[in-house]
Amino acid sequence: MIRNSAQAESTGFARALVMMDLTLMVVAAAAMAAIMLVVTLDATLRYTMSSPLTWSYDLIGLYLMVAVFFLALPDTLNHHGHIAVDLFQRLIPFRLRHLFLGIGYALSTWVMVLITWGAGKRFYTAFVRDERIAALVPWPTWIAYFLVVVGSAALVLRCLVRVYGHFASSATGRELVDMPPPPEEGVEEI
């Protein structure tokens, strides 16, 4: 992304990425809310009526947790929410720092492409064969693979933006990509 947020929002591609992130985060948040509701309902029924929801763990484990994790990845990357070791970052010269970050994001992109490709193949197979889990409720498995494909593909797009931004910053000597905020010094622990 371009450093100036006003410039970044002016491009159609940047707006599309923001809308993609927002949409995926809304679905991830809805999945998290559904997890809380299902677990609460299951526990309430289990202890008040001795009648737990027999399908709750399958639904949560197969679909909802996958949605929460994979659909939140692109927005988390966009807001620098992933773990980063930036202790020596400011000591590395500007162009070299961006070159290293570009290489790192290029390698990360390749890993995510492989994950997306593998999940896509599994999605296709599970969909064509109508694969289902062996449980009281035979949930279809292709939905979970579809969620992995969507979240991973969106993360690939975000990584590609970072690859381009860091390599362009390295080549031009100008900050053309958002960098994580500097670590806070003197933060009091609670």
Secondary structure as the mmCIF struct_conf table of DSSP 4:
data_model
#
loop_
_struct_conf.conf_type_id
_struct_conf.id
_struct_conf.beg_label_comp_id
_struct_conf.beg_label_asym_id
_struct_conf.beg_label_seq_id
_struct_conf.end_label_comp_id
_struct_conf.end_label_asym_id
_struct_conf.end_label_seq_id
BEND BEND1 ARG A 3 ASN A 4
HELX_RH_AL_P HELX_RH_AL_P1 SER A 5 SER A 10
BEND BEND2 THR A 11 THR A 11
HELX_RH_AL_P HELX_RH_AL_P2 GLY A 12 MET A 49
BEND BEND3 SER A 50 SER A 50
TURN_TY1_P TURN_TY1_P1 THR A 54 TRP A 55
HELX_RH_AL_P HELX_RH_AL_P3 SER A 56 LEU A 59
HELX_RH_PI_P HELX_RH_PI_P1 ILE A 60 LEU A 64
HELX_RH_AL_P HELX_RH_AL_P4 MET A 65 ASN A 78
TURN_TY1_P TURN_TY1_P2 HIS A 79 HIS A 80
BEND BEND4 HIS A 82 HIS A 82
BEND BEND5 LEU A 87 PHE A 88
HELX_RH_3T_P HELX_RH_3T_P1 GLN A 89 LEU A 91
BEND BEND6 ILE A 92 ILE A 92
HELX_RH_AL_P HELX_RH_AL_P5 PHE A 94 ARG A 129
TURN_TY1_P TURN_TY1_P3 ASP A 130 ASP A 130
STRN STRN1 ARG A 132 ARG A 132
BEND BEND7 ALA A 134 VAL A 137
STRN STRN2 PRO A 140 PRO A 140
BEND BEND8 THR A 141 THR A 141
HELX_RH_AL_P HELX_RH_AL_P6 TRP A 142 THR A 172
BEND BEND9 GLY A 173 ARG A 174
BEND BEND10 VAL A 177 VAL A 177
HELX_LH_PP_P HELX_LH_PP_P1 PRO A 180 GLU A 184
BEND BEND11 GLU A 185 GLY A 186
HELX_LH_PP_P HELX_LH_PP_P2 VAL A 187 GLU A 189
#
